[in-house]
Amino acid sequence: MSHQNHSFNRRQMLALGAASLAAGQMPQAWASNAPLRFIVPFPAGGAADVMGRVIVDALKEDFTQPIIIENRAGASTRVAAEVLKNAPPDGNTVLMTLMDTMVIAPQVYNNLRYNPEKDFAPITTVADLTYGIAVNASSPYKTLDDYLKAAKKDPQVAALGVSGLGSLLHFVAFGLIRESKVDLSIIPFQGGALMVTNLMGNQIGSAVDGIGVFLEHHRNGKVRILAVSSKQRVGQLPDVPTFTELGYPSLVVDSGYSLYAPAGTPDASIKRWNTAMRKALSRPEVRQKIQTIGYQPTTGSTPEEVELLRKRLLERWTPIVKATGYKSD
């Protein structure tokens, strides 16, 4: 009996020692019940915020810690990027942001306080984003050609709204001006909601933004989306042509949201987030909700694929941004 107890106690001690060693090797976020921070670079209530909340709700099955949505809007996603850069690299904090943050901002802003290559660790792609141009549904413009013809004659009609300068959609607007040879006036707004309000009030003639900004108003007959930037027509707007169909193939835009952690985050934490995100994005109800608000969910990707996407977009947009000469502090 004493020999059996001695053997049992030794096994207990070995097991406890192994468990203690494993816990010591875990990132702090895994070993504690510290809340996880899921940063969204836009205000609460917008399409990106809604997508973030749908995803976080699905992620709760794979994390024992509470996950808190943290809205850090401002400076065209740069505020949120700086928050992530300064967060501890313990696996607790991630940022779901547009590729603009990593591709366009470094080319535009002279005093950028982060380096996309050095300060962040990619995790996975999240959703593709399609841009669209919209007009007031009460206007007589049924097609993009109708609108552009009218804009040539009327400066009020030629006022083209964008929700923030120095973003990818800003350069999509530049591209439309260049390709159509119509002298549209770019009018910046602080956010899509204010811009759409002005569009519906006829203060501007048109607006460019992610289709999620327009989708509900398009369905309700308040605005009319005339064209989209995707390679093919999107499922949410099967009757709306692409820019390519209308003779503007250079306005095909690959953009979307990806998930990042601070540089130095342990590989095990990156893998954990990647696996959980892929699982969440594979759920039919999650995909359906994301599509409803105007995005196309991906199936996820490897961190390496996120970085390859960033480099590909950088190669494409660098000459376009330079050609505009646009710079900002």
C-alpha positions in Angstrom: 0.0 0.0 0.0 2.8 2.4 0.9 4.6 1.7 -2.3 1.4 2.4 -4.3 0.9 5.7 -2.5 4.5 6.6 -3.2 4.2 5.9 -6.9 0.9 7.8 -7.1 2.4 10.8 -5.4 5.4 10.8 -7.7 3.1 10.8 -10.7 1.1 13.6 -9.2 4.2 15.7 -8.7 5.5 15.0 -12.2 2.1 16.0 -13.7 1.9 19.2 -11.6 5.5 20.1 -12.6 4.8 19.6 -16.3 1.6 21.7 -16.0 3.4 24.5 -14.2 6.1 24.5 -16.9 3.6 24.6 -19.7 1.7 27.5 -18.0 5.0 29.3 -17.6 5.7 29.0 -21.3 2.2 30.2 -22.3 1.7 33.8 -23.3 0.3 35.8 -20.4 -3.1 36.1 -22.2 -3.5 32.4 -22.2 -2.6 31.8 -18.6 -4.8 34.6 -17.3 -8.4 35.6 -17.7 -7.5 39.1 -19.0 -10.0 40.5 -21.5 -9.1 40.4 -25.2 -9.3 43.7 -27.1 -10.7 43.6 -30.6 -10.0 47.0 -32.0 -12.2 48.5 -34.8 -11.0 51.7 -36.4 -14.5 53.2 -37.0 -17.3 54.4 -34.7 -19.9 52.2 -33.2 -22.9 51.6 -35.3 -21.2 51.6 -38.7 -20.8 48.6 -41.0 -17.3 47.8 -39.9 -18.4 47.9 -36.2 -21.3 45.6 -37.0 -19.0 43.2 -38.8 -16.6 43.2 -35.8 -19.4 42.4 -33.4 -20.7 39.6 -35.5 -17.2 38.1 -35.6 -16.5 38.6 -31.9 -19.8 36.9 -31.0 -18.7 33.9 -33.0 -15.2 33.9 -31.5 -16.6 33.5 -27.9 -16.8 29.8 -28.5 -13.0 29.5 -28.8 -11.8 31.9 -26.1 -12.4 31.6 -22.4 -11.5 35.2 -21.9 -14.1 38.0 -22.5 -13.6 39.8 -25.9 -14.2 43.5 -25.8 -14.9 45.5 -29.0 -12.9 48.8 -28.8 -13.9 51.5 -31.2 -10.8 53.7 -31.9 -12.0 55.9 -34.7 -10.1 58.8 -36.1 -7.5 60.0 -38.6 -8.6 57.5 -41.3 -7.7 54.4 -39.2 -4.3 55.8 -38.1 -5.5 56.3 -34.5 -6.4 52.6 -34.1 -3.1 51.5 -35.7 -1.1 53.5 -33.2 -3.1 51.9 -30.4 -2.2 48.5 -31.7 1.4 49.4 -32.1 1.6 50.5 -28.5 -0.3 47.4 -27.1 1.7 44.7 -25.3 2.5 41.8 -27.7 0.9 39.2 -25.5 -1.9 38.0 -27.7 -4.5 40.0 -25.9 -5.0 42.8 -28.6 -5.8 42.6 -32.3 -6.9 45.2 -34.9 -9.4 44.5 -37.7 -8.5 47.2 -40.2 -8.6 48.2 -43.9 -5.6 47.5 -46.0 -5.5 51.3 -46.5 -3.9 51.4 -43.0 -0.9 49.3 -44.3 -0.8 50.4 -48.0 -2.1 53.9 -48.6 -1.4 55.7 -45.4 2.4 55.2 -45.5 2.5 56.9 -49.0 0.3 59.8 -48.0 1.1 61.0 -44.5 4.4 62.7 -43.8 4.3 62.2 -40.1 3.0 58.6 -39.8 3.8 57.2 -36.4 3.9 53.5 -37.3 5.7 51.3 -39.8 3.4 48.6 -41.4 6.4 46.2 -41.9 7.9 46.5 -38.5 5.1 47.3 -36.0 2.5 44.7 -36.8 2.1 40.9 -37.2 -0.5 39.8 -39.8 -3.0 37.1 -38.7 -5.6 36.6 -41.5 -7.8 38.3 -44.1 -11.4 38.9 -42.9 -13.6 40.4 -45.6 -13.4 41.9 -49.1 -14.6 45.4 -49.6 -16.3 46.7 -52.8 -16.6 50.4 -53.5 -19.5 52.0 -55.3 -20.6 55.4 -56.7 -24.1 56.5 -55.7 -26.5 59.3 -56.5 -29.7 60.5 -54.9 -32.5 58.1 -56.0 -34.7 61.0 -56.8 -32.2 62.3 -59.4 -32.8 61.5 -63.1 -29.5 59.7 -63.4 -30.1 56.0 -64.0 -26.6 55.1 -65.2 -23.1 56.3 -64.6 -23.0 57.8 -68.1 -26.2 59.8 -67.3 -24.5 61.2 -64.3 -21.2 62.0 -65.9 -22.9 63.8 -68.8 -24.9 66.0 -66.3 -21.8 66.6 -64.2 -20.0 68.1 -67.2 -22.6 70.9 -67.3 -23.4 71.5 -63.7 -20.8 72.1 -60.9 -23.4 71.2 -58.2 -23.9 67.8 -59.9 -20.1 67.4 -60.3 -19.6 67.6 -56.5 -18.4 64.1 -55.6 -18.3 63.2 -51.9 -15.7 60.9 -50.2 -15.7 60.0 -46.6 -12.2 61.1 -45.8 -9.1 62.2 -47.8 -6.0 60.1 -48.2 -7.8 56.8 -48.3 -8.1 54.2 -51.1 -11.6 55.4 -51.9 -10.2 58.9 -52.3 -7.9 57.6 -55.0 -10.7 55.6 -56.6 -12.4 59.0 -57.0 -9.3 60.4 -58.5 -9.2 57.4 -60.9 -12.8 58.1 -62.0 -12.0 61.7 -62.8 -8.9 60.8 -64.8 -10.6 58.0 -66.7 -13.9 59.8 -67.4 -12.2 63.1 -68.2 -15.0 64.8 -66.3 -13.9 67.6 -63.9 -15.6 66.3 -60.7 -14.9 68.2 -57.5 -13.9 65.9 -54.6 -15.8 67.0 -51.4 -14.4 65.3 -48.2 -16.6 64.4 -45.3 -15.9 63.1 -41.8 -17.5 59.7 -42.2 -20.0 58.0 -44.5 -23.1 58.8 -42.5 -22.7 62.6 -42.9 -21.8 62.2 -46.6 -24.9 60.1 -47.3 -27.1 62.7 -45.5 -25.7 65.3 -47.8 -26.2 63.1 -50.8 -29.9 62.5 -49.9 -30.3 66.3 -49.3 -28.8 67.1 -52.8 -25.9 69.1 -51.3 -23.6 66.9 -53.5 -24.2 65.2 -56.8 -22.7 61.8 -56.0 -20.6 59.9 -53.5 -18.0 57.1 -53.5 -17.6 54.7 -50.6 -17.8 51.1 -49.6 -21.2 49.7 -50.7 -22.0 49.0 -47.1 -22.4 52.7 -46.5 -25.1 52.9 -49.3 -26.7 49.5 -49.2 -29.6 50.0 -46.8 -30.4 53.4 -48.4 -30.2 51.8 -51.9 -32.6 49.1 -50.8 -35.0 51.7 -49.3 -35.0 53.8 -52.5 -33.1 56.7 -51.0 -29.9 56.5 -53.1 -29.0 54.7 -56.3 -25.7 52.8 -56.7 -24.6 53.2 -60.3 -21.5 51.1 -60.4 -19.2 48.9 -58.2 -15.5 48.4 -58.2 -15.4 44.6 -58.0 -14.3 42.3 -60.8 -17.7 40.7 -61.0 -21.1 42.0 -59.9 -21.7 41.5 -56.2 -24.4 39.3 -54.8 -26.0 42.1 -52.8 -26.4 44.2 -56.0 -26.9 41.8 -58.9 -28.5 44.5 -61.1 -25.6 47.0 -60.6 -22.9 46.9 -63.2 -19.2 46.9 -62.5 -16.9 49.8 -63.6 -15.3 47.4 -66.0 -18.6 46.7 -67.7 -19.0 50.5 -68.2 -15.6 50.9 -69.8 -13.4 51.7 -66.7 -11.4 48.5 -66.1 -8.7 50.4 -64.2 -11.3 51.0 -61.4 -11.3 47.4 -60.3 -10.2 47.6 -56.7 -9.0 44.8 -54.4 -9.5 45.9 -50.9 -10.7 44.6 -47.6 -10.2 44.0 -43.9 -7.5 42.0 -42.3 -6.6 41.2 -38.7 -3.3 42.2 -37.1 -1.5 41.9 -33.8 1.4 43.9 -32.4 4.8 42.9 -33.7 6.5 40.4 -31.4 3.2 38.6 -30.6 4.1 34.9 -30.0 3.5 32.6 -32.9 1.2 30.4 -30.8 -1.1 33.4 -30.2 -1.1 34.3 -33.9 -2.0 30.7 -34.7 -4.7 30.7 -32.0 -6.4 33.8 -33.4 -6.0 32.5 -37.0 -7.6 29.2 -36.2 -10.5 30.8 -34.3 -11.1 33.4 -37.1 -11.2 30.8 -39.8 -13.7 28.8 -37.8 -15.9 31.9 -37.3 -15.7 32.9 -40.9 -16.8 29.4 -42.0 -20.1 29.6 -40.2 -23.0 30.2 -42.6 -24.8 32.5 -40.3 -21.7 34.6 -39.8 -21.1 34.8 -43.5 -24.7 35.7 -44.2 -24.7 38.6 -41.6 -21.5 40.0 -43.1 -22.8 39.9 -46.6 -26.0 41.7 -45.5 -24.1 44.7 -44.4 -22.1 44.9 -47.7 -18.9 42.9 -47.3 -17.8 39.6 -48.7 -16.3 37.4 -46.0 -13.2 35.5 -46.9 -12.5 32.0 -45.7 -9.4 33.3 -43.9 -5.8 33.1 -44.9 -2.3 32.5 -43.6 -0.3 35.4 -42.1 2.0 35.0 -45.1 -0.8 35.5 -47.5 -1.9 38.7 -45.8 1.6 40.1 -46.2 1.7 39.1 -49.9 -1.6 40.9 -50.4 -0.1 44.0 -48.8 2.9 43.9 -51.1 0.7 43.4 -54.1 -1.5 46.3 -53.3 1.5 48.5 -52.5 2.9 47.7 -56.0 -0.4 48.6 -57.6 -1.3 51.8 -55.8 2.1 53.4 -55.3 2.4 54.9 -58.8 -1.3 56.0 -58.7 -0.9 57.8 -55.4 2.3 59.4 -56.6 0.7 60.6 -59.8 -2.0 62.5 -57.8 0.7 64.3 -55.9 -1.5 64.1 -52.8 0.3 64.4 -49.4 -0.8 65.3 -45.9 0.6 65.8 -42.4 
